[in-house]
């Protein structure tokens, strides 16, 4: 799944989640209002981080050159730095208790991906021939695809849990 598609899906899901949470607010009292407000704030934070990261990855992808070791290492380090920065932003977010475990899994995914890409950047820097560069580029593509898929699945699970947690009787 391309970073642009992930970005579009994320924006669509944010609209659905915030709308669903807002609808849940219609049936509740003060406690429900507080839970709904917290869920909306958290959903917006996650969507903002996810969208910004997707935009950054798409931008980096558009200008990456994997035919030269130094350029490949630089691009891959930029991916890792971007994802690591997003992990820090997510760590600073305050998830409602209902989604704490999912939130922790999302942060862990970002951190593990950043670490893995950092190792791959080091391998690129030491690559000595086009075959190594091609293998590294394929590995990078696979890692970004896996990250995108897992990130989407976790965000979807978080959004479902938020809607359920803010629905009266849910």
Secondary structure as GFF3:
##gff-version 3
##sequence-region A 1 170
A	DSSP	alpha_helix	3	25	.	.	.	ID=ss1
A	DSSP	alpha_helix	30	62	.	.	.	ID=ss2
A	DSSP	alpha_helix	69	92	.	.	.	ID=ss3
A	DSSP	three_ten_helix	97	99	.	.	.	ID=ss4
A	DSSP	alpha_helix	100	126	.	.	.	ID=ss5
A	DSSP	alpha_helix	130	166	.	.	.	ID=ss6
###
